[in-house]
Amino acid sequence: MKRFADLSEQEVLALAITNEEEDSRIYRGFADGLRPQYPQSAALFDAMADEEVTHRTALFDLYRRKFGDFIPLIRRQDVKGFVRHKPLWLVRPLGLDEVRQYAETMEYETARFYRRAAEQSRDASVRELLLRLAEAEDKHEAMAERLQGELLPADARAEEDATARRMFVLQYVQPGLAGLMDGSVSTLAPLFAAAFATHDTWATFLVGMAASIGAGISMGFAEALSDDGSLTGRGSPWLRGGVCGLMTTIGGIGHTLPYLIPSFWVATVVAFVVVAAELAAIAWIRWRYMDTPFLSATFQVVLGGVLVFLAGILIGSA
């Protein structure tokens, strides 16, 4: 890899050309990924890709006048310390806010590149073009705001934001909530049955860990295999399965960890408090994201939790 300071003007222009080409492809990728659900934002990124093509053309025309038609292959990964971007445009589905933030970062970093390149350029015409492009990249944010006004009016933006929220709920909140409920509630019975049957905190801890991890694996696979997302739009089945399985395990481990305390009654009281906090968190999530009235959500969750909890105590005390 070469240091940026060691690049010749020919290599700097070649790098700028490939940079604009890649940025244009990234924006096209954003547009393609957003088009099915966010057509207005897709049009915005199509327009930004067209702007990058214009920049590439200006750079290429200057390069051809200075150095001819042959352009050496030099890319950002060939230059030490150069801007690198994770391949967000390859991820599906694309998150609307994440894509917008990613684009803003790209424009800022590219403007810095042009200014730095202009500083070390000795050719006046090259320096002038690089500074002009830096200013253009700075103005891209204003351009994006202008294009959003033209292509993404307030009602369309609100509609796309609502769609993004629905996608977040479908892909993360619903499987995560299902896992948290299952992990927090279903593991209560075996945990407290073991606790009151043995009064042995270590044995209770092992039972709780086994129940939590087993439930996490089971729920994860159940969620992943239940729906491939192609019709419902719920996203990657393995992502949903991973979220569901992880939250199931966390829900069970929460009230299992207190049994690392040697004193049985102290551990049990702490576990009671953790269970109450878990049930309150579940009720809040249902109210916040599932549009369930808070009192109704609290009653449903607490009722189910108390019934399972009492079942575990009764069985363990028999």
Sine and cosine of phi, psi and omega as CSV:
sin_phi,cos_phi,sin_psi,cos_psi,sin_omega,cos_omega
0.00,0.00,0.61,-0.79,0.01,-1.00
-0.99,-0.15,0.51,-0.86,0.13,-0.99
-0.97,0.24,0.53,-0.85,-0.02,-1.00
-0.87,0.49,-0.61,0.79,-0.04,-1.00
-0.91,0.42,-0.34,0.94,-0.03,-1.00
-1.00,-0.01,-0.04,1.00,-0.03,-1.00
-0.97,0.26,0.63,-0.78,0.12,-0.99
-0.98,0.19,0.22,-0.98,0.03,-1.00
-0.88,0.48,-0.59,0.80,0.04,-1.00
-0.88,0.48,-0.70,0.71,-0.01,-1.00
-0.94,0.35,-0.58,0.82,0.04,-1.00
-0.89,0.45,-0.71,0.71,0.03,-1.00
-0.91,0.41,-0.64,0.77,0.04,-1.00
-0.88,0.47,-0.67,0.74,0.03,-1.00
-0.90,0.43,-0.65,0.76,0.02,-1.00
-0.89,0.45,-0.62,0.78,0.02,-1.00
-0.90,0.44,-0.75,0.66,0.00,-1.00
-0.91,0.41,-0.54,0.84,0.03,-1.00
-0.89,0.45,-0.71,0.71,0.02,-1.00
-0.91,0.41,-0.62,0.79,0.04,-1.00
-0.88,0.48,-0.71,0.70,-0.03,-1.00
-0.92,0.38,-0.66,0.75,0.02,-1.00
-0.88,0.47,-0.63,0.77,0.04,-1.00
-0.88,0.47,-0.67,0.74,0.01,-1.00
-0.92,0.40,-0.60,0.80,0.04,-1.00
-0.88,0.48,-0.71,0.70,0.00,-1.00
-0.91,0.41,-0.60,0.80,0.08,-1.00
-0.89,0.45,-0.64,0.77,0.04,-1.00
-0.90,0.44,-0.65,0.76,0.08,-1.00
-0.86,0.50,-0.73,0.68,-0.03,-1.00
-0.87,0.49,-0.67,0.74,-0.01,-1.00
-0.91,0.41,-0.65,0.76,-0.02,-1.00
-0.96,0.29,-0.49,0.87,-0.04,-1.00
-1.00,0.03,-0.36,0.93,-0.17,-0.99
-0.82,0.58,-0.68,0.73,-0.06,-1.00
-0.88,0.48,-0.58,0.82,-0.08,-1.00
-0.93,-0.37,-0.43,0.90,-0.06,-1.00
-0.77,-0.64,0.93,0.36,-0.09,-1.00
-0.89,0.46,-0.53,0.85,-0.01,-1.00
-0.93,0.37,-0.69,0.72,0.04,-1.00
-0.93,0.38,-0.54,0.84,0.06,-1.00
-0.87,0.48,-0.66,0.75,0.04,-1.00
-0.89,0.45,-0.60,0.80,0.05,-1.00
-0.87,0.49,-0.73,0.68,-0.03,-1.00
-0.96,0.29,-0.47,0.88,0.14,-0.99
-0.88,0.48,-0.69,0.73,0.01,-1.00
-0.91,0.42,-0.63,0.77,0.03,-1.00
-0.93,0.38,-0.57,0.82,0.07,-1.00
-0.90,0.43,-0.64,0.77,0.06,-1.00
-0.87,0.49,-0.61,0.79,0.03,-1.00
-0.90,0.43,-0.65,0.76,0.04,-1.00
-0.90,0.44,-0.60,0.80,0.06,-1.00
-0.89,0.47,-0.63,0.78,0.06,-1.00
-0.88,0.47,-0.68,0.73,0.05,-1.00
-0.88,0.47,-0.67,0.74,-0.01,-1.00
-0.89,0.46,-0.65,0.76,0.00,-1.00
-0.89,0.45,-0.68,0.73,0.02,-1.00
-0.89,0.46,-0.67,0.74,0.03,-1.00
-0.91,0.42,-0.67,0.74,-0.03,-1.00
-0.92,0.39,-0.65,0.76,0.03,-1.00
-0.88,0.48,-0.69,0.73,0.03,-1.00
-0.91,0.41,-0.68,0.73,0.00,-1.00
-0.87,0.50,-0.70,0.72,-0.05,-1.00
-0.90,0.43,-0.60,0.80,0.05,-1.00
-0.92,0.39,-0.57,0.82,-0.07,-1.00
-1.00,0.07,-0.66,0.75,-0.21,-0.98
-0.79,-0.62,-0.02,1.00,0.01,-1.00
1.00,-0.09,-0.21,-0.98,-0.12,-0.99
-1.00,0.09,-0.41,0.91,-0.05,-1.00
-0.97,0.25,0.81,-0.59,0.02,-1.00
-0.91,-0.42,0.90,-0.43,0.03,-1.00
-0.89,0.45,0.57,-0.82,-0.01,-1.00
-0.99,0.16,0.97,-0.23,0.07,-1.00
-0.69,-0.72,0.81,-0.58,-0.10,-1.00
-0.86,-0.50,0.20,-0.98,-0.05,-1.00
-0.87,0.49,-0.54,0.84,0.01,-1.00
-0.95,0.30,-0.17,0.99,0.04,-1.00
-1.00,0.04,-0.10,0.99,-0.10,-1.00
-0.90,-0.44,0.81,-0.58,-0.03,-1.00
-0.91,0.42,0.76,-0.65,0.04,-1.00
0.98,0.20,0.11,0.99,-0.03,-1.00
-0.98,0.19,0.27,-0.96,-0.02,-1.00
-0.87,0.50,0.75,-0.66,0.09,-1.00
-0.77,-0.64,0.60,-0.80,-0.02,-1.00
-0.83,-0.56,0.70,-0.71,0.11,-0.99
-0.92,0.39,0.50,-0.86,-0.12,-0.99
-0.97,0.23,0.90,0.43,-0.01,-1.00
-0.88,0.47,-0.55,0.84,-0.09,-1.00
-0.93,0.36,-0.16,0.99,0.06,-1.00
-1.00,-0.01,-0.15,0.99,-0.07,-1.00
-1.00,0.05,0.70,-0.72,0.09,-1.00
-0.76,-0.65,0.69,-0.72,-0.03,1.00
-0.99,0.14,0.43,-0.90,0.00,-1.00
-0.99,0.13,0.66,-0.75,0.09,-1.00
-1.00,0.06,0.75,-0.66,-0.14,-0.99
-0.90,0.45,-0.77,0.63,-0.03,-1.00
-0.91,0.41,-0.62,0.78,0.00,-1.00
-0.90,0.43,-0.64,0.76,0.01,-1.00
-0.91,0.42,-0.69,0.72,0.00,-1.00
-0.88,0.47,-0.69,0.73,0.03,-1.00
-0.91,0.42,-0.64,0.77,0.01,-1.00
-0.88,0.48,-0.69,0.73,-0.01,-1.00
-0.91,0.42,-0.65,0.76,0.03,-1.00
-0.88,0.48,-0.66,0.75,0.02,-1.00
-0.91,0.42,-0.66,0.75,0.03,-1.00
-0.85,0.53,-0.74,0.68,-0.05,-1.00
-0.91,0.42,-0.64,0.77,0.00,-1.00
-0.90,0.43,-0.72,0.70,-0.04,-1.00
-0.93,0.36,-0.60,0.80,0.02,-1.00
-0.92,0.39,-0.63,0.78,0.05,-1.00
-0.88,0.47,-0.65,0.76,0.05,-1.00
-0.89,0.46,-0.65,0.76,0.02,-1.00
-0.87,0.50,-0.73,0.68,-0.02,-1.00
-0.90,0.44,-0.64,0.77,0.00,-1.00
-0.92,0.39,-0.66,0.75,0.02,-1.00
-0.91,0.42,-0.65,0.76,0.03,-1.00
-0.91,0.42,-0.62,0.78,0.01,-1.00
-0.91,0.42,-0.59,0.81,-0.01,-1.00
-0.88,0.47,-0.56,0.83,-0.04,-1.00
-0.99,-0.15,0.08,1.00,0.02,-1.00
-0.99,0.10,0.68,-0.74,0.03,-1.00
-0.99,-0.16,-0.24,0.97,-0.02,-1.00
-1.00,0.00,0.81,-0.58,-0.08,-1.00
-0.89,0.45,-0.66,0.75,-0.03,-1.00
-0.93,0.38,-0.62,0.79,0.04,-1.00
-0.91,0.41,-0.71,0.70,-0.01,-1.00
-0.88,0.47,-0.65,0.76,0.01,-1.00
-0.89,0.46,-0.70,0.72,-0.01,-1.00
-0.91,0.41,-0.69,0.73,-0.02,-1.00
-0.88,0.47,-0.66,0.75,0.04,-1.00
-0.92,0.39,-0.59,0.80,0.04,-1.00
-0.91,0.42,-0.64,0.77,0.04,-1.00
-0.93,0.37,-0.60,0.80,0.06,-1.00
-0.87,0.50,-0.68,0.73,0.03,-1.00
-0.90,0.43,-0.60,0.80,0.02,-1.00
-0.91,0.42,-0.64,0.77,0.02,-1.00
-0.91,0.40,-0.62,0.79,0.07,-1.00
-0.87,0.49,-0.59,0.81,-0.04,-1.00
-0.99,0.16,-0.14,0.99,-0.01,-1.00
-0.88,0.47,-0.56,0.83,0.02,-1.00
-0.90,0.43,-0.67,0.75,0.07,-1.00
-0.91,0.41,-0.61,0.79,0.04,-1.00
-0.89,0.46,-0.66,0.75,0.01,-1.00
-0.88,0.47,-0.66,0.75,0.03,-1.00
-0.90,0.43,-0.65,0.76,0.02,-1.00
-0.91,0.43,-0.71,0.71,0.00,-1.00
-0.91,0.42,-0.58,0.81,0.05,-1.00
-0.89,0.45,-0.59,0.81,0.05,-1.00
-0.91,0.41,-0.59,0.81,-0.02,-1.00
-0.99,0.12,-0.69,0.72,-0.11,-0.99
-0.99,-0.14,-0.32,0.95,-0.11,-0.99
-0.75,-0.66,0.94,0.33,0.00,-1.00
-0.88,0.47,0.18,-0.98,-0.14,-0.99
-0.84,0.54,-0.67,0.75,-0.03,-1.00
-0.93,0.38,-0.61,0.79,0.04,-1.00
-0.93,0.37,-0.64,0.77,0.04,-1.00
-0.88,0.47,-0.69,0.72,0.01,-1.00
-0.90,0.44,-0.63,0.78,0.02,-1.00
-0.91,0.42,-0.67,0.74,0.00,-1.00
-0.93,0.37,-0.61,0.79,0.05,-1.00
-0.90,0.44,-0.62,0.78,0.04,-1.00
-0.91,0.42,-0.64,0.77,0.05,-1.00
-0.89,0.45,-0.66,0.75,0.02,-1.00
-0.88,0.47,-0.64,0.77,0.02,-1.00
-0.91,0.41,-0.67,0.74,0.02,-1.00
-0.89,0.46,-0.65,0.76,0.02,-1.00
-0.90,0.43,-0.65,0.76,0.03,-1.00
-0.88,0.47,-0.67,0.74,0.01,-1.00
-0.90,0.43,-0.70,0.72,-0.03,-1.00
-0.91,0.41,-0.65,0.76,-0.15,-0.99
-1.00,0.02,-0.47,0.89,-0.09,-1.00
-0.85,-0.53,-0.77,0.63,-0.13,-0.99
-0.93,0.37,-0.75,0.66,-0.05,-1.00
-0.88,0.48,-0.79,0.61,0.03,-1.00
-0.91,0.42,-0.59,0.81,0.03,-1.00
-0.91,0.41,-0.66,0.75,0.01,-1.00
-0.92,0.40,-0.67,0.74,0.04,-1.00
-0.87,0.50,-0.67,0.74,0.02,-1.00
-0.92,0.39,-0.69,0.72,-0.02,-1.00
-0.90,0.45,-0.66,0.75,0.03,-1.00
-0.90,0.44,-0.71,0.70,-0.02,-1.00
-0.91,0.42,-0.70,0.71,-0.02,-1.00
-0.92,0.40,-0.63,0.78,-0.04,-1.00
-0.97,0.25,-0.57,0.82,-0.11,-0.99
-1.00,-0.09,-0.76,0.65,-0.12,-0.99
-0.92,0.39,-0.45,0.89,-0.01,-1.00
-1.00,0.10,-0.14,0.99,0.00,-1.00
-0.88,0.47,-0.70,0.71,-0.07,-1.00
-0.88,0.47,-0.81,0.59,0.00,-1.00
-0.91,0.42,-0.57,0.82,-0.03,-1.00
-0.91,0.41,-0.79,0.61,-0.07,-1.00
-0.97,0.23,-0.40,0.92,0.14,-0.99
-0.90,0.43,-0.71,0.71,0.04,-1.00
-0.91,0.42,-0.63,0.77,-0.03,-1.00
-0.89,0.45,-0.76,0.65,-0.07,-1.00
-0.99,0.17,-0.29,0.96,0.07,-1.00
-0.99,0.16,-0.55,0.84,-0.11,-0.99
-0.93,-0.37,-0.45,0.89,-0.14,-0.99
0.80,0.60,0.46,0.89,0.01,-1.00
-0.92,-0.38,0.93,-0.38,-0.10,-1.00
-0.92,0.40,-0.62,0.79,-0.02,-1.00
-0.92,0.38,-0.70,0.71,0.04,-1.00
-0.88,0.47,-0.64,0.77,0.04,-1.00
-0.89,0.45,-0.66,0.75,0.03,-1.00
-0.87,0.50,-0.70,0.72,0.00,-1.00
-0.90,0.44,-0.66,0.75,0.03,-1.00
-0.89,0.46,-0.70,0.71,0.00,-1.00
-0.89,0.46,-0.67,0.75,0.02,-1.00
-0.90,0.43,-0.70,0.72,0.00,-1.00
-0.89,0.46,-0.69,0.73,0.01,-1.00
-0.90,0.43,-0.65,0.76,-0.04,-1.00
-0.92,0.38,-0.76,0.65,-0.03,-1.00
-0.92,0.39,-0.67,0.74,0.03,-1.00
-0.88,0.48,-0.69,0.73,0.02,-1.00
-0.91,0.42,-0.62,0.79,0.02,-1.00
-0.88,0.47,-0.71,0.71,0.02,-1.00
-0.89,0.45,-0.72,0.70,-0.04,-1.00
-0.89,0.45,-0.73,0.68,-0.02,-1.00
-0.92,0.38,-0.59,0.80,0.02,-1.00
-0.88,0.48,-0.75,0.66,0.01,-1.00
-0.92,0.38,-0.61,0.79,0.01,-1.00
-0.88,0.47,-0.69,0.73,0.01,-1.00
-0.92,0.38,-0.68,0.73,-0.05,-1.00
-0.91,0.41,-0.58,0.82,-0.07,-1.00
-1.00,0.01,-0.14,0.99,-0.09,-1.00
-0.98,0.19,-0.44,0.90,-0.13,-0.99
-0.33,-0.94,0.83,-0.55,0.00,-1.00
-0.99,0.11,-0.02,1.00,0.08,-1.00
0.99,0.17,-0.09,1.00,-0.09,-1.00
-0.94,0.35,-0.53,0.85,-0.01,-1.00
-0.98,-0.18,-0.60,0.80,-0.08,-1.00
-1.00,0.09,-0.29,0.96,-0.04,-1.00
0.95,0.32,0.40,0.92,-0.05,-1.00
-1.00,0.07,0.09,1.00,0.10,-1.00
1.00,0.07,-0.18,-0.98,-0.07,-1.00
-0.86,0.52,0.79,-0.61,0.01,-1.00
-0.90,0.43,-0.56,0.83,-0.03,-1.00
-0.97,0.26,-0.51,0.86,0.11,-0.99
-0.91,0.41,-0.74,0.67,0.03,-1.00
-0.88,0.47,-0.67,0.74,0.02,-1.00
-0.89,0.46,-0.65,0.76,0.02,-1.00
-0.90,0.44,-0.69,0.73,0.02,-1.00
-0.89,0.46,-0.72,0.69,-0.03,-1.00
-0.90,0.44,-0.73,0.68,-0.01,-1.00
-0.89,0.45,-0.67,0.74,0.00,-1.00
-0.90,0.44,-0.71,0.70,-0.02,-1.00
-0.93,0.37,-0.53,0.85,0.08,-1.00
-0.89,0.46,-0.73,0.69,0.00,-1.00
-0.89,0.45,-0.70,0.72,0.02,-1.00
-0.88,0.48,-0.67,0.75,0.00,-1.00
-0.88,0.48,-0.59,0.81,0.02,-1.00
-0.98,0.17,-0.61,0.79,-0.05,-1.00
-0.93,0.37,-0.48,0.87,-0.05,-1.00
-0.80,0.60,-0.76,0.65,-0.01,-1.00
-1.00,-0.07,0.09,1.00,0.11,-0.99
-1.00,0.01,-0.62,0.79,-0.06,-1.00
-0.84,0.54,-0.57,0.82,0.03,-1.00
-0.84,0.55,-0.38,0.92,-0.03,-1.00
-0.98,0.19,0.13,0.99,0.25,-0.97
-0.98,0.21,-0.26,0.97,0.09,-1.00
-0.96,0.29,0.78,-0.63,-0.08,-1.00
-0.89,0.45,-0.58,0.81,-0.04,-1.00
-0.96,0.26,0.84,-0.54,-0.08,-1.00
-0.87,0.49,-0.76,0.65,-0.09,-1.00
-0.95,0.32,-0.59,0.81,0.07,-1.00
-0.89,0.45,-0.72,0.70,0.00,-1.00
-0.88,0.47,-0.64,0.77,-0.04,-1.00
-0.93,0.37,-0.66,0.75,0.04,-1.00
-0.89,0.46,-0.69,0.72,0.03,-1.00
-0.88,0.47,-0.65,0.76,0.03,-1.00
-0.89,0.46,-0.63,0.77,0.06,-1.00
-0.85,0.53,-0.72,0.69,-0.02,-1.00
-0.88,0.47,-0.68,0.73,0.01,-1.00
-0.89,0.45,-0.66,0.75,0.02,-1.00
-0.87,0.49,-0.70,0.72,0.02,-1.00
-0.87,0.49,-0.66,0.75,0.02,-1.00
-0.91,0.42,-0.64,0.76,0.02,-1.00
-0.89,0.46,-0.72,0.70,-0.01,-1.00
-0.91,0.42,-0.61,0.80,0.05,-1.00
-0.91,0.42,-0.64,0.77,0.02,-1.00
-0.90,0.43,-0.65,0.76,0.02,-1.00
-0.90,0.44,-0.70,0.72,0.01,-1.00
-0.89,0.46,-0.64,0.77,0.00,-1.00
-0.91,0.41,-0.68,0.73,0.00,-1.00
-0.89,0.46,-0.66,0.75,0.02,-1.00
-0.90,0.44,-0.62,0.79,0.04,-1.00
-0.94,0.34,-0.67,0.75,-0.11,-0.99
-0.95,0.30,-0.68,0.73,-0.15,-0.99
-0.93,-0.37,-0.38,0.92,-0.09,-1.00
-0.96,-0.27,0.12,0.99,0.05,-1.00
0.84,0.55,0.55,0.83,0.08,-1.00
-1.00,-0.05,0.77,-0.64,0.05,-1.00
-0.79,0.61,0.68,-0.74,-0.15,-0.99
-0.87,0.50,-0.70,0.71,-0.01,-1.00
-0.90,0.44,-0.65,0.76,0.03,-1.00
-0.90,0.43,-0.71,0.71,0.01,-1.00
-0.89,0.46,-0.67,0.74,0.00,-1.00
-0.90,0.44,-0.71,0.71,-0.02,-1.00
-0.88,0.47,-0.72,0.69,-0.03,-1.00
-0.89,0.46,-0.71,0.70,-0.05,-1.00
-0.93,0.36,-0.72,0.70,-0.03,-1.00
-0.91,0.42,-0.66,0.75,0.01,-1.00
-0.86,0.51,-0.76,0.65,0.01,-1.00
-0.89,0.46,-0.68,0.73,-0.01,-1.00
-0.90,0.43,-0.69,0.73,-0.02,-1.00
-0.90,0.44,-0.66,0.75,0.00,-1.00
-0.89,0.47,-0.72,0.70,0.02,-1.00
-0.91,0.41,-0.64,0.77,0.01,-1.00
-0.88,0.48,-0.73,0.68,0.01,-1.00
-0.91,0.42,-0.59,0.81,0.04,-1.00
-0.87,0.49,-0.67,0.74,0.00,-1.00
-0.91,0.43,-0.68,0.74,-0.01,-1.00
-0.91,0.41,-0.69,0.72,-0.02,-1.00
-0.89,0.45,-0.68,0.73,0.00,-1.00
-0.92,0.38,-0.66,0.75,-0.02,-1.00
-0.94,0.35,-0.46,0.89,-0.04,-1.00
-1.00,0.00,-0.11,0.99,-0.08,-1.00
-0.94,0.35,0.00,0.00,0.00,0.00
